[in-house]
Amino acid sequence: MSVDEIKQLAAQIRIKSLGMVHRAKASHIGSALSIADILAVLYGRVLIFDSENPEAPHRDRFILSKGHACVALYAALSEVGFIDKSDLDTYGEDYSKLMNHVSHAVPGVEFSTGSLGHGLPFAVGKAKTAKMKNENWNTFVLLSDGEVAEGSNWEALLFAAHHNLDNLMIIVDYNKIQSMTTVKETLNIEPLGDKFAAFGCETVELDGHNLLEMTDQIENLKNKTNGKPKVVIAHTTKGKGVSFMENKVEWHYKSPNDDE
């Protein structure tokens, strides 16, 4: 996809995410909006996949560790052909595959998440498997900034660096708001870039809403083979794209009413 097409994909992810959360009267729209641009770059340009064959052996693996932002991923998967767009209308309903935390029952979803801190350890296992089998696919995992405070992630990073897993890319959605307040007030994780570098990772920081910068940086990082796990710290805005939701902690949980 061109950058203009990626921009359109990001817009559709936001529109469909808002529709799902509104219909279901569900949560976490702020978290979904902050990753829409990241997902658009990944599914529009970076990831290798076959939507007609979700289990294609040489596909790249993508894990959404912040599984509460599932509507953004469901929307992306519908836009690139993994699921029918009409399926989005069932989000959050009884017996729907589109659960309120991301579910591997949905084609294109590798792993059910939402209990934070589990996505990266799982992704590390996937990356290690590819190395052991001498296969060339990559594993990508998208973390929330809040879950970076969990020890399971740092244990996984130690393992990844020790085993030279340069087929692993970690993207941190650094929107700086978690649950009821800011990340800094909850548990300060700075200096985040220095911490990842100290754990043996190839680390870059960028604007998580600049599509051209993200596309260039992530593609370049993907192609590096220096034995280091890769980390992208994406500075984002909670609720990005809806003026009255941006940087507002309440939109971690609220769902928009009809007027909104």
URSULVEN-V648071 format. One record per pair of residues at least 6 apart in sequence whose C-alpha atoms are under 6 Angstrom apart, sorted by the first residue. I is the first residue (numbers start at 1). J is the second residue. If there is no record, write none. Layout:
# URSULVEN-V648071
<<I/J> <I/J>>
This chain:
# URSULVEN-V648071
<<1/44> <1/45> <6/40> <6/44> <9/40> <10/36> <10/37> <10/40> <13/72> <13/75> <13/76> <14/33> <16/75> <17/71> <17/72> <22/255> <22/256> <24/92> <25/255> <26/255> <27/253> <27/254> <27/255> <28/252> <28/253> <30/238> <30/239> <30/251> <30/252> <31/69> <32/69> <32/72> <33/239> <33/240> <34/236> <34/237> <34/238> <34/239> <34/240> <37/209> <47/60> <48/59> <48/60> <49/59> <51/81> <51/82> <54/108> <58/137> <60/137> <60/138> <60/139> <61/139> <62/139> <62/140> <62/141> <63/141> <64/141> <64/142> <65/113> <65/119> <65/142> <65/143> <66/114> <66/143> <66/144> <67/101> <67/102> <67/113> <67/114> <68/101> <68/114> <70/101> <70/102> <78/84> <78/85> <82/107> <91/98> <92/99> <92/100> <97/105> <101/114> <102/112> <102/113> <103/112> <104/110> <104/111> <104/112> <116/147> <117/147> <117/152> <117/153> <121/156> <127/139> <127/168> <138/167> <139/168> <140/168> <140/169> <140/170> <141/170> <142/171> <142/172> <143/172> <144/172> <144/173> <145/173> <145/174> <146/178> <161/200> <164/227> <164/228> <165/229> <166/225> <166/227> <166/228> <166/229> <168/229> <169/230> <169/231> <170/231> <171/231> <171/232> <171/233> <172/233> <172/234> <173/234> <174/234> <174/235> <174/236> <175/236> <175/237> <175/238> <176/182> <176/183> <177/183> <201/228> <201/229> <201/230> <202/228> <202/230> <203/230> <203/231> <203/232> <204/232> <205/232> <205/233> <206/234> <207/234> <207/235> <208/234> <208/235> <208/236> <238/246> <238/247> <239/245> <239/246> <240/246>>
